[in-house]
Amino acid sequence: MNLPLILAYLFFIGSILGWIMELFFRRFFSKANPERKWINPGFCTGPYLPLYGTGLCALYLLASLENYLPFESDVVNKIILFVLMAVMMTVIEFIAGFISLKVSKVRLWDYTEEKGNIMGIICPKFSLFWAILGGVYCFFIHPYIKESLTWLSRNLAFSFFIGLFFGVFIVDMANSAQLLVKLKRFAEENEVVLKYENIKAQIRTRNEEILARAKGKQTRKRRYQFVHPFATDKPLNEVLKEYVEELEEKRMEILEKVKKKQK
């Protein structure tokens, strides 16, 4: 089987599995979700995260290099692979976060409260998670990936579903890019950096308040949609203005508290 088809298959699998992992992480462990609600973790509408798809392709390529490492000890080779995997995944995470932050003025995730973070994009804590994930991949996933690739080579008709996935994925990315352009335009006009998850949380809270106050069939149209986190009864620009105003109010409150303490 040729390498492009293998990587396409791995991107397909990794994107979906990564979305599922993030879904449960945000539901049960994320500090940004104290209400413990089900939150769509993706930037796209569909159930996939390109970051994880890219990561799985990178892990596969690195794991395939194990036989070419110069050391005779399997333990040493595994350790080197774990380190390389952690570094590679951290680099991928940094590139994705940096491009989003600097080009689009949108912070897709926020590690600013984590120790040792760099620009709030990467941090040692999550680099350790990537290393653990790399170990899990090496011991428990890579052997089955090889088996699945063998199965795929014998059932190339399945490549139709991979093509279908990429067709839907490309359309979804195009729609999400339109949202990203709106966020970027607002961020540049107001000279702010938008935190993607915070905006989603604000819209979700607003929609739930509307639902609690109103009754009847119309409330169902306003209900927070899991697959459409930016669905709201107001224009997006108005929602973003409210978000910025709330941030400014919180900043002023903090400054007032600091001034009182200094007195």
Buried (B, 14 or more C-beta within 10 A) or exposed (E): EEEEBBBBBBBBBBBBBBBBBBBEEBBEEBEBBEEEEEBBBBBBBBBBBBBBBBBBBBBBBBBEEBEEBEEEEEEEBBEBBBEBBBBBBBEBBBBBBBEBBEEBBBBBBBBEEBEEBEBBBBBBEBBEBBBEBBBEBBEEBBEEBEEBBEEBEEEEEEBEEBEEBBEBBEEBBEEBEEBBEBBBBBBEEBEBBBBBBBBBBBBBEBBBEBBEEEEEEEBEEBEBBEEEBBBBEEEBEEBBBBBBEEBEEEEEEEEEEEEEEEE
